[in-house]
Amino acid sequence: VSAWALYGARTPSGSGGGGRGPGDDRPLFSANCPPVIAMGEHDECVREVQRLLHAKGADIGVDGSFGPQTLRRITAFQVLAGIQPNGVVEEPTKKALYASRVRMSVWSQEKVRQRVREVFPEVPDKAVAIADCQSFLDPLHILPNTNGTRNWGLFQISDARLRELGGTPRQALDPEWNIQAARRLWSRDRDFGDWPHCARAAGATPLTATPTPR
């Protein structure tokens, strides 16, 4: 069972329109906020974004600074809300932050550990260590890569692996789906070759790994 819930994710057409209208009391649509709020900004507009994410159950600090954690949380929100996940807060995301009923609460770390151990009974501790290394056991963890791709969820399933497994970013943010996907990848060779750096850190060096020169 997924930890997060999605209800009526897409903002209905015609609910609030585009920019600010007469009597619009939504701060993100005020003249004080730019059309696009993005990484690196530090102001009350970012604080409002964080406040809205927190109200939806996201684990996020409300400090007015658009850093990596805010980037990850807004990208996750966009995925769950059915919005193009570009990591910036422009009009569609602003409207959804106010109008959508997306919930971003997730499994606790203890629940994640328990479920990973259940799905990987042969190597429970190593599997938990790798998930911890990959995402800090955060089901909504998203990591952008330099080539424009992303890794998703607990085991940081890559875009390429998602296509291979027939999954989507939204599915990858579901902890149960993510753990089962990791199990499928592990089962191919019964090793953690898909996570070479974390596998070495967890003492589970994959059979095909090339030793790092010293």
C-alpha positions as a printed NumPy array, in Angstrom:
array([[  0.   ,   0.   ,   0.   ],
       [  1.425,   3.347,  -1.029],
       [  2.341,   5.8  ,   1.699],
       [  1.188,   8.852,  -0.148],
       [ -2.302,   9.59 ,  -1.336],
       [ -3.403,  11.419,  -4.428],
       [ -6.915,  12.772,  -4.652],
       [ -8.115,  14.874,  -7.551],
       [ -4.503,  15.698,  -8.394],
       [ -5.087,  17.908, -11.423],
       [ -6.402,  21.374, -10.842],
       [ -9.792,  21.634, -12.571],
       [ -9.804,  23.878, -15.612],
       [-11.248,  27.257, -14.907],
       [-10.467,  27.151, -11.176],
       [ -8.671,  30.379, -10.509],
       [ -7.536,  31.181, -14.033],
       [ -4.064,  32.356, -14.831],
       [ -2.57 ,  35.268, -12.962],
       [ -3.912,  37.356, -10.168],
       [ -7.513,  38.532, -10.372],
       [ -9.507,  41.04 ,  -8.359],
       [ -9.643,  40.003,  -4.745],
       [ -7.06 ,  37.227,  -5.256],
       [ -5.502,  36.661,  -1.85 ],
       [ -2.999,  34.001,  -2.962],
       [  0.461,  35.435,  -2.17 ],
       [  2.217,  33.562,  -5.005],
       [  0.018,  35.439,  -7.488],
       [  0.683,  38.838,  -5.932],
       [  2.843,  41.479,  -7.567],
       [  5.486,  40.744,  -4.927],
       [  6.282,  37.295,  -6.401],
       [  7.932,  36.698,  -9.781],
       [  6.238,  34.6  , -12.484],
       [  8.807,  31.849, -11.914],
       [ 10.262,  30.919,  -8.506],
       [ 13.371,  28.775,  -8.808],
       [ 16.478,  27.357,  -7.165],
       [ 18.675,  29.93 ,  -5.461],
       [ 15.95 ,  32.393,  -4.463],
       [ 15.638,  33.578,  -0.859],
       [ 12.464,  35.474,  -0.055],
       [  8.914,  35.369,   1.276],
       [  7.661,  33.865,  -1.994],
       [  9.833,  30.797,  -1.395],
       [  8.6  ,  30.707,   2.186],
       [  5.014,  30.58 ,   0.895],
       [  5.894,  27.68 ,  -1.433],
       [  7.467,  25.806,   1.476],
       [  4.505,  26.561,   3.727],
       [  2.085,  25.154,   1.16 ],
       [  4.212,  22.026,   0.682],
       [  4.431,  21.545,   4.443],
       [  0.647,  21.887,   4.723],
       [  0.345,  18.989,   2.262],
       [  2.471,  16.782,   4.506],
       [  5.898,  17.343,   2.978],
       [  8.942,  17.057,   5.228],
       [ 10.452,  20.463,   4.508],
       [ 11.838,  23.396,   6.436],
       [ 10.075,  26.746,   6.052],
       [ 13.073,  29.068,   5.891],
       [ 12.511,  31.057,   2.686],
       [ 15.544,  29.547,   0.952],
       [ 15.017,  27.594,  -2.302],
       [ 17.743,  24.974,  -1.899],
       [ 18.125,  21.293,  -2.846],
       [ 15.461,  20.073,  -0.415],
       [ 12.87 ,  22.508,  -1.756],
       [ 13.835,  21.495,  -5.296],
       [ 13.285,  17.825,  -4.443],
       [  9.972,  18.478,  -2.72 ],
       [  8.54 ,  20.718,  -5.432],
       [  9.576,  18.173,  -8.096],
       [  7.885,  15.383,  -6.144],
       [  4.771,  17.519,  -5.753],
       [  4.677,  18.157,  -9.493],
       [  4.904,  14.44 , -10.224],
       [  2.125,  13.594,  -7.777],
       [ -0.041,  16.449,  -9.049],
       [  0.342,  15.459, -12.696],
       [  2.375,  18.542, -13.637],
       [  5.509,  18.545, -15.794],
       [  8.263,  18.012, -13.194],
       [ 10.619,  20.85 , -14.066],
       [ 11.519,  21.782, -10.485],
       [ 10.455,  25.422, -10.788],
       [  7.32 ,  27.094,  -9.463],
       [  5.461,  28.728, -12.329],
       [  1.749,  29.255, -12.939],
       [  0.512,  25.601, -13.152],
       [  2.448,  24.661, -10.008],
       [  1.315,  27.773,  -8.141],
       [ -2.325,  26.983,  -8.897],
       [ -1.89 ,  23.338,  -7.866],
       [ -0.186,  24.305,  -4.604],
       [ -3.343,  26.171,  -3.624],
       [ -6.018,  23.97 ,  -5.201],
       [ -4.864,  20.35 ,  -5.422],
       [ -5.552,  17.753,  -2.75 ],
       [ -2.227,  15.939,  -3.108],
       [ -0.854,  14.581,   0.165],
       [  2.9  ,  14.182,   0.54 ],
       [  3.12 ,  12.255,   3.803],
       [  5.403,   9.228,   3.515],
       [  6.404,   6.063,   5.34 ],
       [  8.56 ,   6.526,   8.409],
       [ 12.17 ,   5.373,   8.213],
       [ 11.331,   2.454,  10.494],
       [  8.515,   1.316,   8.214],
       [ 10.835,   1.58 ,   5.211],
       [ 13.467,  -0.532,   6.962],
       [ 10.906,  -3.14 ,   7.921],
       [  9.473,  -3.436,   4.418],
       [ 12.885,  -3.575,   2.736],
       [ 13.882,  -6.412,   5.051],
       [ 10.67 ,  -8.266,   4.21 ],
       [ 11.217,  -7.927,   0.464],
       [ 14.936,  -8.833,   0.691],
       [ 14.938, -11.718,   3.209],
       [ 18.211, -13.097,   1.789],
       [ 20.167,  -9.868,   2.364],
       [ 18.021,  -7.652,   4.605],
       [ 20.743,  -5.556,   6.214],
       [ 22.594,  -4.903,   2.968],
       [ 19.397,  -3.907,   1.194],
       [ 18.508,  -1.451,   3.954],
       [ 22.05 ,  -0.036,   3.903],
       [ 21.857,   0.548,   0.16 ],
       [ 18.455,   2.247,   0.356],
       [ 19.796,   4.427,   3.167],
       [ 22.876,   5.296,   1.108],
       [ 20.763,   6.103,  -1.951],
       [ 17.953,   8.164,  -0.441],
       [ 18.371,   8.423,   3.352],
       [ 15.234,   6.208,   3.391],
       [ 13.171,   9.086,   1.979],
       [ 10.465,   7.775,  -0.415],
       [ 10.217,  11.177,  -2.139],
       [ 13.945,  11.628,  -2.691],
       [ 14.737,  12.828,  -6.217],
       [ 18.248,  13.387,  -7.558],
       [ 18.855,  15.268, -10.841],
       [ 21.787,  14.152, -12.979],
       [ 24.06 ,  16.375, -15.063],
       [ 22.632,  14.925, -18.295],
       [ 19.093,  16.03 , -17.442],
       [ 17.844,  12.634, -16.229],
       [ 16.726,  11.902, -12.68 ],
       [ 16.839,   9.118, -10.106],
       [ 13.669,   8.445,  -8.141],
       [ 12.604,   7.276,  -4.718],
       [ 14.021,   4.959,  -2.09 ],
       [ 16.403,   3.019,  -4.317],
       [ 16.927,   5.923,  -6.727],
       [ 15.598,   4.118,  -9.785],
       [ 16.97 ,   5.9  , -12.863],
       [ 14.9  ,   7.118, -15.8  ],
       [ 16.492,   4.417, -17.957],
       [ 15.642,   1.67 , -15.486],
       [ 12.101,   3.037, -15.138],
       [ 11.566,   2.667, -18.878],
       [ 13.043,  -0.821, -18.759],
       [ 10.73 ,  -1.816, -15.899],
       [  7.679,  -0.201, -17.474],
       [  7.325,   2.26 , -14.616],
       [  6.784,   5.995, -14.236],
       [  8.2  ,   8.637, -11.886],
       [  4.888,   8.661, -10.038],
       [  5.142,   4.912,  -9.438],
       [  8.779,   5.256,  -8.408],
       [  7.765,   7.628,  -5.606],
       [  5.478,   4.922,  -4.204],
       [  7.732,   3.15 ,  -1.664],
       [  6.166,  -0.273,  -2.227],
       [  6.62 ,  -0.084,  -5.998],
       [ 10.166,   1.216,  -5.602],
       [ 11.217,  -1.556,  -3.247],
       [  9.687,  -4.213,  -5.493],
       [ 11.441,  -2.683,  -8.512],
       [ 14.75 ,  -2.843,  -6.651],
       [ 14.043,  -6.489,  -5.864],
       [ 13.5  ,  -7.188,  -9.574],
       [ 16.839,  -5.559, -10.417],
       [ 18.628,  -7.436,  -7.624],
       [ 17.074, -10.748,  -8.693],
       [ 18.683, -10.668, -12.139],
       [ 22.113, -11.615, -10.788],
       [ 21.285, -11.717,  -7.095],
       [ 23.66 ,  -8.833,  -6.436],
       [ 23.511,  -5.072,  -6.061],
       [ 25.282,  -4.25 ,  -9.31 ],
       [ 22.824,  -1.46 , -10.047],
       [ 24.154,   0.446,  -7.024],
       [ 27.941,  -0.085,  -7.207],
       [ 29.031,   2.772,  -4.961],
       [ 26.487,   2.086,  -2.252],
       [ 27.05 ,  -1.666,  -2.582],
       [ 30.731,  -1.218,  -1.81 ],
       [ 29.883,   1.043,   1.11 ],
       [ 27.496,  -1.61 ,   2.402],
       [ 30.091,  -4.371,   2.056],
       [ 28.198,  -5.965,  -0.829],
       [ 30.6  ,  -5.363,  -3.713],
       [ 28.879,  -6.467,  -6.934],
       [ 30.44 ,  -9.357,  -8.799],
       [ 31.014,  -7.265, -11.931],
       [ 32.451,  -4.205, -10.211],
       [ 35.92 ,  -3.027, -11.218],
       [ 38.167,  -2.425,  -8.202],
       [ 38.852,   1.237,  -7.58 ],
       [ 42.567,   2.06 ,  -8.103],
       [ 44.351,   3.141,  -4.956]])
